[in-house]
């Protein structure tokens, strides 16, 4: 049975290869994780094999406390969002909440709860609701935005490497007037080490002429230097 969407559950993460979850479902998952961590603590205490589990216990205890606090904040924030609790238009220090400087345009659970607390006693025109702000701004969820940026960087690196390899192959398909390398052979330095391609090859490559900046950075590294 599909979970009922809240008013701010507006972004379908399936297009990013991630199963969509409502804010309420995320909060519930947090509570399950906290409960599982608490069970792990009990298991550590009951371990029948004599071992020094104190360091492990301390780490898990801290993680459990963090999970419990996080799950509680998520749950309260989701309830505030879904019930339309008024949020102050500004933080208590007077700063705008929906800005990159404060991690925006989306807010953290603690920021949402802080704005809800600040809204107490304010006039209606000094408040908004999270769903109203999100419907107007239509931002990406922060983790999805990070994922898309990372994928874009990886794609750019892959395309850059692909172009590098194409440029190298095209330049080395021509003879080199500098070192005498035949078409298909790499350039060599006076020491005999592989190098280049030399500028003479770059200047005779139509592909290099079309990508001068990328071509200037093309290098062949002698394999014997790779594992030093």
N, C-alpha and C positions, 0 to 999 in steps of 0.2 A: 504494500500500500504506500503510495507516494505521500511524502510529508507535505503538510500544508505550508505554502509559502507565506512568509511575512511581507510586509509592505516594502522592505528594503532588499529583499532577496531577488534582485533584478538581473544579475549577470550569470549567464549560463556557461559554466566552466567546461562543459563537455567539448566545446570547440577547441579547447586547449589540451584535450586529452586527460582531463581530470573529472572524476565523478562529482556532479554538483551536490552540494550540501547546504541546507538552510542554516541560518545562524543558530536556530534551536538545536538542529542536529549536531552542529559543531560543538555547542556547549555540552550536549549529552555525551559526545565522544570524549570530551575533556574529563567529565566526571567518571566515565568508565576507565580512562587511563589512570586517574588518581586512585580509584579503587583497586586497580590491578597493581599499582605501585605499593599500596598499603598491604596487599596480599603478599607481595614479594618480601616486604619487611618481616612479616610474620614467618614466612618460609625461612628467611635467613636466621631468625632467632631459633627456629625449630630444627636447624640443620644437625643431623645426628653424627656427622663426621667432624671430629675435632679439628677446626681450622681457625685462624685468626680472621674473622669476618668483620672486625670493627671498622676498617677503612671502607669496605663495601657498604656496610650498614649506614655509615655516616653519609656516603654519597647518595644512597637510595633514599635515606630519610630527608635529605635536603631536596632531592628531586621530587619526592612525594609532596612536601610542603609547597613547593613551587607549583606543582600540578594542581593541588587543591585550591590555591589562591587564584591561579589562572582560570580554572574551571568555574569557580564561583563568580569571578569578574565577567567571564563570557556569558554565563547564565543570566546575571543581572542586566548586562548590557543588552542581550537579546530580548529580554522581557521589556526593557525600556523602549527599545526600538519598535517591537511588535505592538505594544500598547499605546504608542504615540506620546510618550512622556515628553513634556516640553524641555528643550535644551536652550541654554543661554546662547546668544549670538556671539559672545566673547567669553574668553576665560577670565578667571578672577583677576589676572594681572592686566586685563584690557586687551590682550592680543587676540587677533582673529584666529579661529580654530581651523578654517578650511584652507590652509596654506601649506606649501611645501616645508616652510620653516618649522612647522609643528607636526610634520609627518603626513600632512594632508595631501590631497583633499579628503581622503578617508581618515577616520579617526580610530584610535585604539579603544578597546573596551574601557580602560581606566579613564581615558579622555571623555568618553561618552558619559560615564558615571559622574565625572567631575562637572561637566556642563549641566547635567540634570540637577546636581546639587546646587550649582550656582543660579539656576533658573528659579529657584524658590523665592517667591516674593517679587519677581520681575513682572512688568506689564506684558501682555500678550505680544505686543509689537517688538519686544526685546528678546523674544524667543522664537525658536523654530522646532521642528522635529527632525530626527535623523533621516527618516524616509523622505521628507519634503526636500531636505538638502541634497540627498543622494539622487532623487528623481530629477532635480534641477541640474546638478553637476554631471551626472552619469559617469562617474569615474570607474576605473578598473579596480578590482580588489588588489591590495598592495602586493600580495604574494604572486598573483597572476602577472601584475606589471613587472615584478622582478624576474619572473620566469620568461616573459616575452623579451625583456632586455637581454637576458643571458643568452637566449636562443638566437637573437639577432646578432650579438657579438660573435657567437660560435659560427653562425652562418657567414658573417663577414670574414672571419679568420679563414674558414674553409675556402671561400671564394678567392681570398687573397693568395692562399697557398696554391690553389688550382691555377691562377693566373701566373704565379711565379714559375710553376713547373712548365706551363705552356711557353712562357717567354724563354726559359732556359733551353727547352727543346728546340724552339725555332732558331735561337741564336746559334746553338751548337750544330744546327743542320747546315751551317755555312762554314766555309774555311776561314781561318783566322790569319789575317795579315801580320799580326803582332808576333805570335809564337809558332805559326806554321801548322797549327792543328788542322787535320783534315775534317771534312764534313762528317758529323756524327761522333767525333772525338772531343773530349774536354780540352780546355786550354791548360797549359802547364806554365809554371814559373821557371825562372832560371835555375832554381834548386831542383827542379824535376817534380815538385809537388803539384797536384791538381789545383787549379785556380780558375779565376775568370768567371764568366766569359769576359774577354778583353773588350775594350771600347770599339775596336775595329769590327768585331762581330755585331755588337749592338747597333752600330751605325748602318749595317747592311740588312738589318732585320725589319721588315715592314710592321710586324707585330710590335716590336719595341718602339718603333716610331709612333705608333698609335697609343702607346702607354709609356711615355717617357719617364714619368716619376717612378712607376713600378719597375720599369726596366733598369733604372739606375741602381735599384736595390737588389737586383738578382745576383746571387752568389752561388758558386759551387764549392762546397766544403770537402776537402780531401778526407775520405773515410778514416784514414789512420789517425786523424786528429779528433774524431768524434768521441772516443772513449778514454781520453786522457783525463 
